Amino acid sequence: MKNIIIIVLVFFLVENISAQESQNSTYKKKVLESTEVDVLMSLYGQDGIHSAVSGGEGTEELTDFASSITVSTPINSNDVLTIEAGISAYTSASSSNIDPFNSDKPASPWYESSGASSSDVLVHASADYSHSSEDRNSIFSGNINFSVEYDYFSIGFGGGYTRLFNEKNTEISVKAQVYLDQWKSIYPKELNEFYKDGLDGEFFNEHTITGNLDYNPNAFSPNIDENRNSFAFSASFSQILTKSIQGSLFFDVVIQDGLLSTPYQRVYFADREDSFIDDYQLADDNENLPTSRFKIPIGMRLNFYLNEMFVLRTYYRYYYDDWGVTAHTASFELPVKIGSKFTIAPLYRFYTQTASDYFAPKEKHLSTDKFYTSDYDLSDFDANQYGLSLKYTDIFTKAKIWKFGLKNIELRYNHYQRSNDLDANIITLGVKFVD
């Protein structure tokens, strides 16, 4: 939080210097007239019965609180600098079972353990610089970002170009982005201990194995390469079709290579006898997936201005990757103006996907398989999302906090439900201030 406050103060200073310089030059309308500050907070909770950490069976209970602040400030008439920083803190019954054996109660995939992996904090920040041409028909942008948590670090950078023409009724954008990530691999407790010391080690001497007493996960070995790289190219085309209809088309190409599996997610084989400590089945291996992935999402948007009270926003996306997953997404949102300052917007989103070639439920994989996962995010499922938002907007920013006026505030609630028994709820609060 101290670093976030410093960032905000620095860019307030830059904005004031820019304002003083503009007084000594001929006035020209800026791309961004004044500093804008966006504050976003969200609370997310989920529960389910297919924990990937426990090999496709067990609690998926998770709670996450996230907050971020974004400061956009005009450097001069043509350039805008945007700084964003945020933090996300979660507690997870599922990830706590990376080591389910350190609790006072018997180990079980259905209960939370008390290990360090039961919670984590993600910190992220980004900087984006954009430059608009004198005629405002060309926009160049560049960005850099990073995020870090206990077992993962990511740094990214990229740039883009936007061109407006046909009296700004047509817009074409292209963007390229690179992410260079690194895991700090954490493995299921029993696999890690067996690899180090075998059944004669301290861990297995302190715990009693039941079922198959000759537990031997000989397929497991630690990762040699812990890097993950992602390269993305995006393009979009937007067109004002009529006075009341706007449409856009977009597509992305994403190439990933490196460690694409999650090291602490367990897998159980059908051709291996089961071993247990308490009620927790010991893993036969951890998740193993290819070291490359190719993704293509293609989509479109159509927005219809119905009248002064109603606007209909529609969205469709098709997704394909070379892991065997294909997906369709469709959503509808209907903002309704209530008076001059309030808007209420119901939302519905439908999603369906096929299973990855490498997915199988618990104890359906064979030890002879080359790749395997029991992560239900890669299974076939349908999902429905229902949402409602309430937004207050004051273009005159009469309400003030210090020297900043309140431009808008939005409260949004979404309920998400998957056909494979995962339910989630998220509440989001966003506030925009302008100088």
DALIN-V416200 format. One record per residue. RES is the residue in three letters. PHI is phi in radians with two decimals (* if undefined). Layout:
res->RES phi->PHI
res->RES phi->PHI
This chain:
res->MET phi->*
res->LYS phi->-1.04
res->ASN phi->-1.14
res->ILE phi->-1.11
res->ILE phi->-1.08
res->ILE phi->-1.09
res->ILE phi->-1.02
res->VAL phi->-1.08
res->LEU phi->-1.12
res->VAL phi->-1.06
res->PHE phi->-1.42
res->PHE phi->-1.13
res->LEU phi->-1.13
res->VAL phi->-1.06
res->GLU phi->-1.12
res->ASN phi->-1.19
res->ILE phi->-1.11
res->SER phi->-1.09
res->ALA phi->-1.13
res->GLN phi->-1.15
res->GLU phi->-1.15
res->SER phi->-1.21
res->GLN phi->-1.19
res->ASN phi->-1.68
res->SER phi->-2.29
res->THR phi->-1.13
res->TYR phi->-1.22
res->LYS phi->-2.43
res->LYS phi->-1.03
res->LYS phi->-1.42
res->VAL phi->-1.08
res->LEU phi->-2.18
res->GLU phi->-1.25
res->SER phi->-2.65
res->THR phi->-1.14
res->GLU phi->-2.10
res->VAL phi->-2.18
res->ASP phi->-1.94
res->VAL phi->-2.04
res->LEU phi->-2.25
res->MET phi->-2.34
res->SER phi->-2.54
res->LEU phi->-2.20
res->TYR phi->-2.15
res->GLY phi->-2.45
res->GLN phi->-2.49
res->ASP phi->-2.67
res->GLY phi->-2.94
res->ILE phi->-2.21
res->HIS phi->-2.19
res->SER phi->-1.13
res->ALA phi->-1.20
res->VAL phi->-1.09
res->SER phi->-1.74
res->GLY phi->1.34
res->GLY phi->1.73
res->GLU phi->-2.52
res->GLY phi->2.32
res->THR phi->-1.17
res->GLU phi->-1.97
res->GLU phi->-1.06
res->LEU phi->-2.68
res->THR phi->-2.29
res->ASP phi->-2.36
res->PHE phi->-2.05
res->ALA phi->-2.27
res->SER phi->-2.56
res->SER phi->-2.63
res->ILE phi->-2.33
res->THR phi->-2.18
res->VAL phi->-2.07
res->SER phi->-1.96
res->THR phi->-2.36
res->PRO phi->-1.32
res->ILE phi->-1.43
res->ASN phi->-2.71
res->SER phi->-1.11
res->ASN phi->-1.88
res->ASP phi->-2.09
res->VAL phi->-2.29
res->LEU phi->-1.93
res->THR phi->-2.13
res->ILE phi->-2.02
res->GLU phi->-2.25
res->ALA phi->-2.51
res->GLY phi->-2.76
res->ILE phi->-2.52
res->SER phi->-2.35
res->ALA phi->-2.15
res->TYR phi->-2.29
res->THR phi->-2.15
res->SER phi->-2.46
res->ALA phi->-1.16
res->SER phi->-1.15
res->SER phi->-1.18
res->SER phi->-1.09
res->ASN phi->-1.52
res->ILE phi->-0.99
res->ASP phi->-2.23
res->PRO phi->-1.48
res->PHE phi->-1.79
res->ASN phi->-1.87
res->SER phi->-1.79
res->ASP phi->-1.26
res->LYS phi->-1.67
res->PRO phi->-1.02
res->ALA phi->-1.15
res->SER phi->-2.73
res->PRO phi->-1.22
res->TRP phi->-1.73
res->TYR phi->-2.24
res->GLU phi->-1.38
res->SER phi->-1.50
res->SER phi->-1.94
res->GLY phi->-1.32
res->ALA phi->-1.11
res->SER phi->-1.34
res->SER phi->-1.31
res->SER phi->-2.62
res->ASP phi->-2.80
res->VAL phi->-2.26
res->LEU phi->-1.87
res->VAL phi->-2.04
res->HIS phi->-2.47
res->ALA phi->-2.70
res->SER phi->-2.65
res->ALA phi->-2.33
res->ASP phi->-2.27
res->TYR phi->-2.12
res->SER phi->-2.20
res->HIS phi->-2.21
res->SER phi->-1.84
res->SER phi->-1.22
res->GLU phi->-1.04
res->ASP phi->-1.53
res->ARG phi->1.13
res->ASN phi->-1.77
res->SER phi->-2.30
res->ILE phi->-2.32
res->PHE phi->-1.87
res->SER phi->-2.49
res->GLY phi->-2.51
res->ASN phi->-2.58
res->ILE phi->-2.48
res->ASN phi->-2.64
res->PHE phi->-2.61
res->SER phi->-2.56
res->VAL phi->-2.56
res->GLU phi->-2.45
res->TYR phi->-0.99
res->ASP phi->-2.00
res->TYR phi->-2.63
res->PHE phi->-2.35
res->SER phi->-2.40
res->ILE phi->-2.29
res->GLY phi->-2.41
res->PHE phi->-2.71
res->GLY phi->-3.09
res->GLY phi->-2.76
res->GLY phi->-2.68
res->TYR phi->-2.44
res->THR phi->-2.16
res->ARG phi->-2.19
res->LEU phi->-1.93
res->PHE phi->-2.66
res->ASN phi->1.00
res->GLU phi->0.99
res->LYS phi->1.14
res->ASN phi->-1.50
res->THR phi->-2.20
res->GLU phi->-2.42
res->ILE phi->-2.17
res->SER phi->-2.29
res->VAL phi->-2.30
res->LYS phi->-2.64
res->ALA phi->-2.21
res->GLN phi->-2.47
res->VAL phi->-2.20
res->TYR phi->-2.15
res->LEU phi->-2.01
res->ASP phi->-2.02
res->GLN phi->-2.52
res->TRP phi->-1.44
res->LYS phi->-2.01
res->SER phi->-1.04
res->ILE phi->-2.05
res->TYR phi->-2.02
res->PRO phi->-0.90
res->LYS phi->-0.92
res->GLU phi->-1.20
res->LEU phi->-1.18
res->ASN phi->-1.09
res->GLU phi->-1.21
res->PHE phi->-1.17
res->TYR phi->-1.12
res->LYS phi->-1.32
res->ASP phi->-2.25
res->GLY phi->1.19
res->LEU phi->-1.26
res->ASP phi->-1.56
res->GLY phi->-1.31
res->GLU phi->-1.05
res->PHE phi->-1.06
res->PHE phi->-1.30
res->ASN phi->-1.29
res->GLU phi->-1.55
res->HIS phi->-2.20
res->THR phi->-1.72
res->ILE phi->-1.52
res->THR phi->-2.08
res->GLY phi->1.36
res->ASN phi->-1.29
res->LEU phi->-1.36
res->ASP phi->-1.68
res->TYR phi->-1.01
res->ASN phi->-2.66
res->PRO phi->-1.44
res->ASN phi->-1.27
res->ALA phi->-1.38
res->PHE phi->-1.43
res->SER phi->-2.66
res->PRO phi->-1.12
res->ASN phi->-1.24
res->ILE phi->-1.51
res->ASP phi->-1.81
res->GLU phi->-1.90
res->ASN phi->-1.62
res->ARG phi->-2.40
res->ASN phi->-2.06
res->SER phi->-2.28
res->PHE phi->-2.23
res->ALA phi->-2.23
res->PHE phi->-2.18
res->SER phi->-2.22
res->ALA phi->-2.49
res->SER phi->-2.52
res->PHE phi->-2.31
res->SER phi->-2.17
res->GLN phi->-2.51
res->ILE phi->-1.41
res->LEU phi->-1.48
res->THR phi->-2.48
res->LYS phi->-1.12
res->SER phi->-2.13
res->ILE phi->-2.30
res->GLN phi->-2.22
res->GLY phi->-2.27
res->SER phi->-2.61
res->LEU phi->-2.14
res->PHE phi->-2.64
res->PHE phi->-2.65
res->ASP phi->-2.28
res->VAL phi->-2.18
res->VAL phi->-2.16
res->ILE phi->-2.11
res->GLN phi->-2.15
res->ASP phi->-2.57
res->GLY phi->1.98
res->LEU phi->-1.41
res->LEU phi->-1.75
res->SER phi->-1.54
res->THR phi->-1.79
res->PRO phi->-1.06
res->TYR phi->-1.69
res->GLN phi->-1.61
res->ARG phi->-1.44
res->VAL phi->-2.38
res->TYR phi->-2.10
res->PHE phi->-1.68
res->ALA phi->-1.27
res->ASP phi->-1.73
res->ARG phi->-2.15
res->GLU phi->-1.21
res->ASP phi->-1.46
res->SER phi->-2.09
res->PHE phi->-2.34
res->ILE phi->-2.12
res->ASP phi->0.98
res->ASP phi->-1.74
res->TYR phi->-1.83
res->GLN phi->-1.33
res->LEU phi->-1.34
res->ALA phi->-1.18
res->ASP phi->-1.49
res->ASP phi->-2.92
res->ASN phi->-1.75
res->GLU phi->-0.94
res->ASN phi->-2.35
res->LEU phi->-2.24
res->PRO phi->-1.01
res->THR phi->-1.65
res->SER phi->-2.54
res->ARG phi->-2.67
res->PHE phi->-2.12
res->LYS phi->-2.20
res->ILE phi->-2.40
res->PRO phi->-1.69
res->ILE phi->-2.31
res->GLY phi->-2.67
res->MET phi->-2.64
res->ARG phi->-2.25
res->LEU phi->-2.37
res->ASN phi->-2.00
res->PHE phi->-2.05
res->TYR phi->-1.50
res->LEU phi->-1.46
res->ASN phi->-2.91
res->GLU phi->-1.12
res->MET phi->-1.77
res->PHE phi->-2.15
res->VAL phi->-2.33
res->LEU phi->-1.88
res->ARG phi->-1.98
res->THR phi->-2.14
res->TYR phi->-2.61
res->TYR phi->-2.48
res->ARG phi->-2.47
res->TYR phi->-1.92
res->TYR phi->-2.25
res->TYR phi->-2.43
res->ASP phi->-2.47
res->ASP phi->-1.49
res->TRP phi->-1.64
res->GLY phi->1.67
res->VAL phi->-1.60
res->THR phi->-2.17
res->ALA phi->-2.58
res->HIS phi->-2.25
res->THR phi->-2.24
res->ALA phi->-2.41
res->SER phi->-2.49
res->PHE phi->-2.39
res->GLU phi->-2.33
res->LEU phi->-2.22
res->PRO phi->-1.11
res->VAL phi->-2.16
res->LYS phi->-1.36
res->ILE phi->-2.05
res->GLY phi->1.32
res->SER phi->-1.58
res->LYS phi->-2.13
res->PHE phi->-1.99
res->THR phi->-2.34
res->ILE phi->-2.00
res->ALA phi->-2.39
res->PRO phi->-1.32
res->LEU phi->-2.43
res->TYR phi->-2.33
res->ARG phi->-2.36
res->PHE phi->-2.05
res->TYR phi->-2.44
res->THR phi->-2.49
res->GLN phi->-2.54
res->THR phi->-1.57
res->ALA phi->-1.38
res->SER phi->-1.15
res->ASP phi->-1.08
res->TYR phi->-1.81
res->PHE phi->-1.62
res->ALA phi->-2.71
res->PRO phi->-1.11
res->LYS phi->-0.97
res->GLU phi->1.08
res->LYS phi->-1.95
res->HIS phi->-1.31
res->LEU phi->-1.93
res->SER phi->-1.15
res->THR phi->-1.50
res->ASP phi->-1.12
res->LYS phi->-1.39
res->PHE phi->-2.24
res->TYR phi->-2.84
res->THR phi->-2.69
res->SER phi->-2.11
res->ASP phi->-1.42
res->TYR phi->-1.25
res->ASP phi->-1.15
res->LEU phi->-1.85
res->SER phi->-1.55
res->ASP phi->-1.48
res->PHE phi->-2.85
res->ASP phi->-1.96
res->ALA phi->-2.48
res->ASN phi->-2.13
res->GLN phi->-2.24
res->TYR phi->-2.10
res->GLY phi->-2.47
res->LEU phi->-2.63
res->SER phi->-2.22
res->LEU phi->-2.22
res->LYS phi->-2.19
res->TYR phi->-1.94
res->THR phi->-2.26
res->ASP phi->-2.28
res->ILE phi->-1.18
res->PHE phi->-1.64
res->THR phi->0.78
res->LYS phi->-1.24
res->ALA phi->-1.32
res->LYS phi->-2.14
res->ILE phi->-2.20
res->TRP phi->1.02
res->LYS phi->-1.70
res->PHE phi->-1.70
res->GLY phi->-1.65
res->LEU phi->-1.41
res->LYS phi->-1.53
res->ASN phi->-2.75
res->ILE phi->-2.49
res->GLU phi->-2.32
res->LEU phi->-2.01
res->ARG phi->-2.28
res->TYR phi->-2.19
res->ASN phi->-2.33
res->HIS phi->-2.00
res->TYR phi->-2.12
res->GLN phi->-2.44
res->ARG phi->-1.86
res->SER phi->-1.25
res->ASN phi->-1.76
res->ASP phi->1.23
res->LEU phi->-1.99
res->ASP phi->-2.15
res->ALA phi->-2.56
res->ASN phi->-2.35
res->ILE phi->-2.43
res->ILE phi->-2.03
res->THR phi->-2.20
res->LEU phi->-2.16
res->GLY phi->-2.16
res->VAL phi->-2.34
res->LYS phi->-2.06
res->PHE phi->-2.04
res->VAL phi->-2.26
res->ASP phi->-1.39
